């Protein structure tokens, strides 16, 4: 072949090959995240199941669901409207479906087991609060994260509601100067509060007490707002209302002989979702979703008071009661230039109000009241914003440092753990005596675990 023709034909063939390679390399639809969930009760299905399927169907695929209750996991699959396999054996699920990310929404005391196993199976983890229920489990999670190098996201939805975000913004602006102390009082009502004493939460071995299960939300807000980490904790607590503090009791509400005179009677049959998830599947594990609030085995507190000293010298007085006629909280930030007050009304008897207020009062100045619309569903709009941040991280700028990692999860639950230990011993508890993390004066940026 003539040299010129050879070069021409060879060049054409090479160009065709390059063009074909370029066509093959053209980006197609983005690869979907392979998602699995362990724990398919009400929280898992309502917060991380159905909404994720509806909101992120283009970028997420559920590839596996797992629960110790075989009936409930099948019910969850139907509720989500998906076709993935279901399991009662967690390791089998992880080995077979190999998810990119694992959602942990099990009983609090088992979070550590599934977070650690999930990372060891190669998955990043999305876990519900609380991070875990005692200091030993907390340390084991942090050690496993260092060992595996996987990511943990802790789902603190309260950070994402507009009202709480506005508080963070105002505090960072310096309008009240440096924060010196905080008064924070949370009121659970006789509906929501009582519900914790019907369920598995009533036992410390499951929930770590409300100081861990519920208050870790509140302690995380404090850590985030104050922008520091806790050093020392002292607390009081007791069970004054529920449990043994009544003259009659039964096992559950459905068969209770006292239902006509008990003001806390709960007719679970009026909630079809609970019937589908729990009543119809009770035969598998015996779990009572409508347990009696007066059972004598209840061993968590319903009245708690906690003192917290932060590494930046901010002092916090916190309280939680679980038997109030209304639900909400009061918080006051005292600063060197003024103070910020907020009174959040979450339920009863304020249904007619469509806003929450923040009051800023400066020293030698004026009072300013800011109103934030509170009609968004899902914890004041926090749920949907959190899910966007979790599943669309590239499109969500973290302006207010709302994303929470393992260190945030640890520092929030450790306050509750320290408070519980303090109540048990009558002594002050130092956070650095519980695990290897040393509290920082300024809250570290990112998912720092060391």
N, C-alpha and C positions, 0 to 999 in steps of 0.2 A: 504493500500500500504506500502511496506517495506520502511523504512525511507531513505535508500540509493537510491532506485529507485525514490522516490518522489523528493529528492534533485536534482538528475540527470535530471529528466524530467522538473522540475520547472526551473532549470538553463538553460536548452536548450531553453525553451519557452521565458525566459527573454532575452537570447542572441539574439534570432530571432527578438524579439520586438525592442531591441536596434539597431540591424543591419538594420531593416526596417526604424526606425527613422533616422538613419544615412543616408540611401539612400534618404529619403525625404528631409533631410537637405543639401544634396549636392548642391553647388552653381550652378544655371543655368545661362542663359544669363543675363547680368546686366539689371536692370530695366531702361527703357528709360525715359529721362526727358520729362515731359508733358509741351509743349510749346504753348503759345498763343501770338498773336500779335494784337496790336491796332494801326491803321494807316497803310494803305496798298498802299501808293503811291510809287513813284519811289525809294525813299531811303529805305523804308521798304522792298520792294520786291527785290531790287537789292543787298542790303547789308546784310539783315537779313532774307530774304526769300529763294530765289533760291540757294544761296551758302550754307546756313545752311542745306537745304534738301540734297544737293549734297555731302557736306563734312562730315556730321555727321548723316547720315541716320541710323547708327547702334546704336546711343545713344540718338537721339532726335526724338520726334514725335510731329508734329503740331496738336493740338487738337481743335484749334479755331482761326478764323480770324475776326477782327472787323474793321469797318470803317463807318463814317457817310454817305458815298456814297455807296448805295447798289449795284450799277453797278460796281464800282471800286473794291469792296471786292470780287465780283464774278470773275472779271477779274484776280485779284491777285491769287485766288485759282487755276485758270487754268494755270497761269504762273508758279506757284510752282509745279503743277502736283500732288496735294494732294487731299484727299477726306474728309477733316474735315468740320464741319459745319461752316457757315458764319453768321455774326450778324451785325446789325446796333445799337443794344442795348448792351452797354458794360457790365452792371451789369448782364443782362441775360446770356451773354457768360460766365462770371466768375462763376456764380451760377451753370450753367449746365455742363461746362467742367472741372472746378476746376484744372487749370494748376499749375504746380510746379513753373514755371517761366513765366513772362510776359515781352514781348518786347514792348517798347513805342516808336513809330516813328510818332507821330502826329504833328500837328502844335505846335510850341514851347510854345506858351502861354497856351496850354492845358496839357503840360507835368505833371504839378503838380497834376491836377485832376486825371489822370490815374495812376500815380505813387502811390498816396495816396490810391485810391480805390483798386488798385492791391494789395498793402500790406494788406489792411484791409480785403481783400478776401483771404488772406493767401498765396499769391505768393511772391517770390523774384522777383526783378525787374531788367531788363536790359534796360537802357534808352539812347537814342541818346542825343548828346549834342545839344543845351545847356541844362544844368540841369533844368533851368526855366528862367523866363523873368523879375521878379522883386523880391525885398527883402522880401516882405510879403509872396509870394508863396514859396520862398526858405525856410523861417522859418517854414512854414506849413509842408513842406516835411520832414524836420529834426525832427520836433515834432512827426509826424506820424511814422517815423522810430523808434524813441525811444519808442513810445507807442506799436508798433507791434512787434519789434524785428526782422524785416525782413531785408534782404540784398539788397543793391542797387549797381549795377555795372554801371558806366558811360563809354560810349564807345569812349574814346579818341584814335582813330586809329593812329593819328600822332606820338604818343609816340613809336609806334612799328616799324616804318620804319627804316631800317638799318642806314641811314644817321643821323637821329635824335638820334638814340640810340648811335651812335659813338660819337656824341657831348657830350651826357650825360656821357659816359665812360671817355672821355678826361677831362671833367671838374672835375669829381670825382677823377681822378688820381692826381690832383694838379699840372699839368704841367704849368698852368698859375698862380698858387698861389691862393689866395682868390679872388673871384669875387668881384669887387667893383661897376661896372656899366655895363649896356647893352644898345646897340642901335639896335632896331628891327624895320624894315620897310617892310611892306607887300604890294604887288602890285597885285590887281585883274585886269585882262585885260578886253577889251571891249566885250568879248564873255561871259566869266564866270561871270565877274562883272555885266554886263548888265542883266544877267538872274535873279539875285536877285530882280531886279526892274520890272520884268515881272510878278512875282509870288506873293504869299501871303506875302512873306518876306518884300514887299515894305511898309507895314503898321506896324508901331511901336506896335500897339496893338496885332499883331500876332507874331512878331519875336523879339520884344524888341530892334530893330535896329541891324545893322551889328556889332555893338560893343558887342552885346550879341550873336547873332546867329553865325556869322563867327568868330569874334575875340576871343570868349571863347576857341576855339581851340588853338589860339596863346597864350592866357594868361595861359592856362593850361601848354603849353610847357615851358613858363617862370617859372611858379611855380615849375615844375618838374626839369628843368635844374638848377635853382638857389637854389633849395632845401630849400625854405623858403616860407612864406606866406605874401600876400600884406597887408600893413597897411593903406596907404593914396593914394588917386588918385585925379588928377586934369586933365581936358581935354578941348579941343576945338573940334567943329565939325560943319559941314554945308552941305547943299545940293546945289552943285555948277554946276552939269552937267546934271543929269537926272531930271525927273519930269517936273516942270514948266519951266525949262531952255531950252525951244525950242519953235519955232514959230508955230508948228502944232502938232496935237495929235489925237488919236482915242482910241477906247476901247481895241481892240485886232488886231493882225496882219492879220488874215485870211481875214477879210472884210475891211481892211484899204484902204482908197482911196489914201494914200500917199506911198504905198508900193514901187512904182517905184523910189522914190527919197529918201526914208529913209534908211540910211546905217545900221540901227538896225532892219530892217525887218527880222523876224524869221519865216521860213516856217515849221511849226510844222508837216505838213503832210508828210514831208520827214523822220520823225522818227516814225516808226510803233509802237514802244513801247509806246510813248507818245500819239499816236492816240488811242491805245487800252485802256490805263489807264485813259486818260483825255478827249480827244475830244469826244470819243464815250459815255462817262459817264457825260458829261457836263450838260445834261438835268436833272440830278438828283439834282444838287446843284448849277449850274450856274458858277462853278469855271473855270476861264480862265487861262490855262497854258501858253498861248502866249499873255499875256496882253501887252499893250503899255508901253514902258519905259518912255514915256513923260506924263503919266497921272498926273493930278494936285493933286490927293489925296495922292501921295507919300509923306511920312513924316519921312523917315529915312535919315541918313546922307550918303553922298558918299565920304566925306573927313573928316578924324578924326586924331587927335593927342592927345596922352595920356602920362602923367607923372605918374609913379608909384614908391612909396617908400616901400621897403620890411622891414619886422621885423628884418632882419639881416643887415639892412642899405644899401643894394644894391639899386641903383637907375636905373630906366629903362625909356628910351625914345622910345615910340612906335608910329607908324603911319600906317594908312590903307587908301588907295585910291582905287576906284572901276572903273576907266575908263582909264587904262593904255594900251599902245600898246603891252605889253608883261606881262606875269604873273610869279610871283616868289617872293623871298624875300631876303633881306640882313640882316645878324645879326652879331654883334660884341660883344664879351665878353671881357671886360677890367679887367685884374687881376694884382695882386701885383708882379707877376713874368713874365708877358707877356700878349699876347692877342690871342684870337681865333676868326677867321673870317670865315663865310660861305655865299655863294651866291647860292641860290637854284633856278634853272630854271625849272618851271613847264610846261610852254606852250609858244609857239611862241617867237622868231623864231629859237629855238634851237633844232629842231627835230633831227638834225644830231649828237648831243652830247649824249653819253651814260653813263655819269657819273656826279656826283656832287662833288664839292671840299670842303674840310675843310683846312684852313691854320692856323697853329700854329706858332707863332713867340715869342720867349722868349727874355727877356731883356738881352742885351749883348751876345746874342747867335745867332742861325741860324733860318731860316725860313723852315718849313716842310709842304709840301702839301700832303694831303691824298685824294685819289679819291675813291668814293663809286659808284658802278654801280647803275644806276637809271632806268633800263629797266623793273623792276618788276611792274606789274599792281596793281591797287588798292592802291592808295596813297603811292607809292614807296614800296609796299609789306607789308604795315602796316595792311591792312584789313584782310588778311588771318592769319597773326600772332595774331591779336586781337581776331579773332573768335576762334582760337585754345585755347587761354588763357581763353576765356569765357566759352567754352563748354567742354574743357578737362583740367580743373584746376589742377587735380592730376598729370598730365603728363607734365605740363609746369612750370618750376622753374622761379620764378619772380626775376631773378638776378638784373635787372635794375629798379625794383620797378615801372613797367609799369602799373600794374593793378590799376584802379581808382575807388574809392568809392564815397559816398555821400559828404564827406568833400572836396575831390578834385573837384567834380562837383560844389559845392557851391562856393569855392574860385575862380574858373575860371570865372563863370558867374557874381560873385559879382564885379569883376574888371570892366566888361562891364557895369553893372548896375550903379556902382559908377561913371564911366566916363560919362554915359548918364545923370545922376543926376547933375553932375558937369557942363556939358554943359548947362543944363536947368537953373541952379541957378547961375552960374559963381563962385561957391565956391568949395574949396577943400572938399573932402568927405572921412571920415574915415570908414574903413570896419567894425570895431566893433560897429559903430553907426547904422549899417544897420540891423544886426541880432545878435543872442546870442553868436556866435562863436568868440573867441578871437584869432587873428592871432598869430601864433607861430613862433619863430625865426628859428626853424628847422622843416621842414614839417613832421607831425606825420606819423608814420607807421600804415598801416592798415585802416580799414573802421571806423575811429574814428569820431564821430559826436558831442561829447561834448567838 
